Amino acid sequence: MMKILFYLIFMIPLCFMKNMFWLVQMLLLLLMFFFMNISVNYINFSGLGYVFSCDMISFGLILLSIWICCLMIMSSESLFKFNYYVNFFLLNILILLILLYLTFSVMNLFLFYFFFEGSLIPTLLLIIGWGYQPERIQAGMYLMFYTLFASLPLLMGLFYLYGEFFSLMIYFLKFFNLNFILLYLCMILAFLVKMPMYFLHLWLPKAHVEAPVSGSMILAGIMLKLGGYGLLRILIFLQEVNMKLNYIWLIISLLGGFYISLKCFCQVDIKSLIAYSSVSHMSVVIGGIMIMNCWGYFGSYIMMIGHGLCSSGMFCLANINYERLNSRSLFINSGMMNFMPSMSLWWFLLMSSNMSAPPSLNLLGEISLINGLIGWSWFCMIMLMLISFFSAGYSLYLYSYIQHGKFYQGLYSFYGGVSREYLLLMLHWLPLNIMILKIEYLMIN
């Protein structure tokens, strides 16, 4: 695992050279294929070590991180075209990828906390440095204070654990079963904010709307998954207290997911609608993790991978429209089928994946989550039915509003999709729908 870290560190000098924009992207693509060929054998724990390790949960999320960072560079061609602090942008992405890689691969909980919080800084710089509107400063502050405020109790909890057991190794702590409510609340609050759970989600739509396309992609693709990954790791040694209190999180998440689904119909900003749909999807993932049964565990993991690809692709589509029209308003973006008929197909493919149509990973994840949640309690069925129905509803609402109807009369210049954009969308859609053929790799034991 160290070799991947050195590969990324030695790429940093390239950021300061001229015309290295596409080379950095190609090297990340190469790293992606190197990493894919690392054999992760989840039967006899072949990838585990004291500092770095790679089990099945880490493997999928590191793979997703490298892939999304590679596509972030591809989607940000306008920065390269206008030479808008390109070198600093590449450096920012590389540092972010290194921090994410370390977050997913370290086994020490304190180091995990350190890199978990560290990944906030490059994201904040992306939003404040390359965002579009002046409100990006406020959005950055929301992101920072929500995350930092919730993370301090986590740090206190880690100090307590070290004082008790003299070790913070995740694989050693799994032998303990701690039944302390205060410790439990301290440990999971930071991850619930990062997910984000309903009531703690206010930073997400703001951050998404003000972020550049690369910021939105990394926020939707990876940052929300940090919370899920943390919960999957932490709840191993908090099982007993979690089984007593999990109904609270399930009620908040499922009711919140339903309410947010309704709120999606009120949005007039494309990015805002996609951001709220992420909150709705993540609420079901929180439910799947909290019930702590096999179906919920599988489902939440698959849904995280699927949502990372799908949501990132949808933000790319929103940006493609924004680059043409300089507006994210649904009213101004209507009737796009007249101008970009080929792009309409990609809108349809990614929207259908967002509403969990086959053969996307979202479908498999949603089926597993529904199985798990209904196995836990029959009452979940009502909320799940409503969330699934309205998730299809707002996806269709967004698609039909943008593609059909009269186009805005004030358009003065326009050009169709270019091959880079179609490749970018295909690289989101293809893994999302092809991985279902080899789903045994994602079914973590």
N, C-alpha and C positions, 0 to 999 in steps of 0.2 A: 504493500500500500504506500510505502515511502516513495517508490519510484514515480507514482502519479504526482505526488506533492512536488518532487524535484522538477518534474516536467513543467508543471505550472509556474514554479518559481523562476526557472530559467527562461520562461517566455516573457517575463516582465521587461527586460531590456528592449525587446522588440517594440514595445509601446512608445518608446522615445525616438524611434527612427522614422524617417519620412516614408510615406506610402506603404505602410505595413498593415493597413486596415484589413484587407482581404486575406493576407497571409496569416494573421492571428486567428481569423475565423477558420481557415483551412486546418491550422494546427490543432484547434479545438475539436474539429471534426475527426481528425486523425486520432486524437486522444480518446474520443468517444469509441472508436473501433478497437483501440488497444484495450480499453476498460471492459468492453463487451466480452472480450475473449479471456478475461480473468475467470477461471473456473471457481464458482462459489458452490461448494457442496454443502447443502444444509443438513445432510444426514450425519456426518461425523465432524462438524464444526471446523472445517479446514481453514477458514479465513480469520480465526480469532487470535488476538494478541493482547498484550497488556496496554499498549498505547493505541495503535491503530488496529482496527479489525473490520471485517466486512462480512456480515451475515446477510440473509436475504432481504431484510428490511432496508439496511443501508445500501445494498447493491442497487436496488431499483431507484432509490431516491438520489443517489450520486449520479447514476446514469441520466436521470431526468435533469439534474442540475447542469451537467455538462452540455446536454442537448439544448436546453433552453438558453444557456449563455451563448452558445454558438449561433442560435437563431436570433438572439437579441442583436448581435452585431449585424446580421443580415438584414434585419428590419430597420436598422438605424442608418440607412444609406444617406438620408438627407443631411445628417451631421457631417458625413464624409464629403458630400457634394459642396456644402457651404463652408467646410473646414472649421466647424464650430467646436473648438477644443477637443479634437479627435483623439489626440494622444492621451489626454487625461481621462477621456471616456473609456478607452481600451484598458488603461491601468485600473480604473475603477471596477470594470467588469471582471478583470482577472483577479483582483484582490477579493472581490465578492465571491467569485467561484472558489478561490482557495479557502475562504472562511466557511463556505457552505460544505465543501468537501471535508474539511476538518470536523465540522459540527456533526456530520452524519457518520464519520468513521472513528471518532475517539470513543473510548470505553469508560473514561473517567468522568464522573458527573460534573466535577468542577470545571474541567476543560470543556465539557459540552456546554456548560452555562456560559463560559468565557467566549466561545466562538458563536454561540447562539445570540448573545448580545452584540458581539462584534459585527455580525452581518447586518446589523441595523445601520451602521455608519455609512457604508457605501450606498445602501439603498436611499438613505436620507440625502446624500450628495447627489444621487441620480435625480431625485425629485426636485431638490432646490436648484441644482445646477442646470438641468436640461428640461425642466418643466415649462409649461406654456404660459400660464396666467400668474399674476402677482399673488394670488391666493395660495400658491404653492408653499410659501413660507409657513402659513397657518397650517396647511395640510401636513407639512414636515413636523411641526411642533406637536400636532395631534398624535402622529405616528410615534414620535419619540417618547412623549410623556405617558401615553397609554402603556407602551411596552415597558418602559423603565419603572413606572410606578408598580406594575404587576410583578416585575422581576425581582424586586428587592426581597419580598417574602420568600421567593424561591432560593435566593442566596442564603437567607437565614436558615431555611430548612436544610440546605446542604451542609452548613456548618454544624447543625444539630446532629445530622447523620454521621458526620465524621467524628464528632465527639463521642457518639455512642459506639460505633463499630470500627473506627480507625481505618476505614477504607471507603472509597467512593466508586469502586468498580461495579458497573452495572451487573456483571455476571456473578459477583459475590453477594450483592444485595438481594438477589432473587431467592436466597435461602431464608430470608426474614419475612415476617408478615406483621407489619406495624399497624396497630389499631388506634392511631391518634388523629382525632378529627382536625385539630389545629394544624398539625404537620401536613395532613392531606390537603387542606385548603391552601396552605402556603405553597405547596409543591405544584398544584395543578393550575393555579390562577394565571400564571404567566402564559401557560400553553393555551388556556381558554381564550385569553386576549388575542394571542397570535392566530388562532384558528380562523376567524373570530366567532365566539359564541354570541348569540343575540343578547342585547344589553351592553355588550363590550365591543360592539362592532362599529362604533361611530367613526373611528379613524379610517376604516377601510375605503368606503366610497369616496371620502375626501382625498385620500392619498392616490387612489386610482385615477380620479378625474383630473388631478393636477399633474400626475406623473407623465413623463414622455412614454413612448410606446415600449421602450426597453424596460423602464421602471414598472409599468403595468404588467409586462410579461413576467418579470422576476417576482413581483408581488403575488400575482395570481398563480404562477407556476410552482414556485418553491417556497416563498415565505409562509404561506398558509399551511404548507405541509410540515414546516418545522414544529408547529404546535401539535399536529397529529403524531409526528414521530416522537416528540417528547412524551406525550401521553402514553404511547405504546411502550416506551421504555420505563416510565416512572411507575405506572400502575401495577407492574410486576410485584413490587414489595408493599403495595398498599391495597391488596385485594380485599381484605376483610372489611375495612372501613368503606371502600368503594362500593361494595355490595349493599351496604346499609344506606348510602347517600346517593346512589346513582340515579334514583328516580327523580331527584330534584333537577339534575342536569338534563335528563331526558325530557321532562315536562317543558323546561325553558327552551331547549333546543327545538323540539318538534313544534311547539306553539309559535316560537319565534320564526322558524323556517316557513311556516304557513303564512304568517303575517308579512314576512319579507317577500314571499312570492306574490302576495297581493300588491305590495308596495312597488314591485317591478312594473306593474301595469300603469302606475302613475308617473313613471319617469319620462322626461323628454330629452334626456341626454343619453346617447348610445353607451358611452363608457360607464355612466352611472348605473344603467340597467344591467350591464354585464357584471359590474362589481357587486350589485345586490344579488344577482343570481348566484354568485360565488358563495355569499353568506348563506343562502338557502341550501346549497349543496353541502356545504361544510357542516350545517346543523345536523344533517342525517349522519354524516361521518362521526361527529361527536357522539351521537346516540349509539352508533355501532361499536365505538371503542369502549364506551362506558358500561355496556351490558356484559362485556367480558366473556362472550362465548365465541365458539370457533367461527361461525358464520359472520358475526359482527367484525371480528378481527380481519378475516379475509377480505370482506366487503369494503371495510374502511381503507385498507391498504390499496386495493385495486381502484377504488373510487378516487383516492388521492392521486395516483399516477394518471388515471384517465382525465380527471378534472384539470390537472396541471397542463396537459397537452391541449385539451379542448378550450379552456378559458384563455390560454395564451394565444391560441389561433384566432379566437374571436376578437381579442384586443388588436391583433395585427390587422384584421379586416376593418375594424373601426378606424385604425390609423390610416389605412389605405384611402378610405373615404375622406378622412380629415385632411390629408395632404392635397386632395383635389379641391375640396370645398372650403377649407379653413373653418369648418363648423362641425360640431358634434350633435347638433340639434336634429331630432327625428324629422321635423317638418321640412328642414332644408335638404336633408338627405333622402327624401322620398323620390320614388320613380327612377332609382338607379339602374333598373333593368334596361332602360332605354339607352344608357351610355355604356354600361359595362356588363353585357349579357354573360360573358364567361365568368366574371367575378360573382355573378348571381348564383352560379353552380356551387362555388366555394362557400358562399353564405349559407346555401341550403345544406351542404354536407356538414359543416361545422355546427349549424343550428340543430340538425337532426341528431348529431352526437350529443349536443348539450341537453336535448330532451330524452337522452338514453334510448335512442333507437338502435336496433342491431345493425352492424356487428361491432359496435363500439365497446370499449372497456367500461364506459359509464353504465351500460346496460347490465353487464355482469356484476359490477360493483353494487348497483342498485338492487338487483335480485338477491344478492347475498345479504345486503343490509336489511332488506324487507324480511327475508327469512329469519335472520337473527332477531330483529326487533319484535316480530310477531311471535316468535318462539319465547321471547322474554315476557311479553304481555299482549293479549289480544286487543287491548285498548289503543295500542300504537297504530293499529290498522287504519283507523279513521284519519289520523293526521297524515300518515304516509300516503294514503289514497289522495288526499287533498294536495299535498306537496307535489306528488308525481303529476297529478292532473294540471296544476297551475304552472309547473315547470314546463310542460309542453305548451301551455297557453301563452306564457310570456315569450317563449322562443318563437312561436308562430307570429305573435304580435310584432316582435322586432323585425322578423324576416319580411312579413307582408308589408309593414309600414315603410321599410326602407326600399324594397324592390319594386313595389307596385304603386299605382296612383300617379298623379300628375307631378312632374318634376318642377323644381323651383325655377321661376322665370328669370331670376337675377344671375344665373350662371353665365359667366363671360368667357371662361377658358376651361378646357377639359382634355384629358388624355386617358386612354384605356389602360388596362393592367399591363405591366411589363413582366418579362420572364422571371426576374428576381422575385417578384411578389408571388407569382404562381408557384415557384419552387418553394418559397417560404411556407406557403399554405399547405402544399403537398407534404412537406416535411413535418408539419403538425398533424395532418389528418392520417397519413399512412401508418405511423406507429400506433396511433390511437385505435385504428381498425384492424391492423394486421396482427397485433400482439395477442388478440383473442384466440388465434390459432395455436399459440404455444402458452396457454394460460397456466400450465402446470408450473412454470417458472415463477409466476406471481403468487401462487397458492402457498404462502409461507407456512412452514410446519412449526 
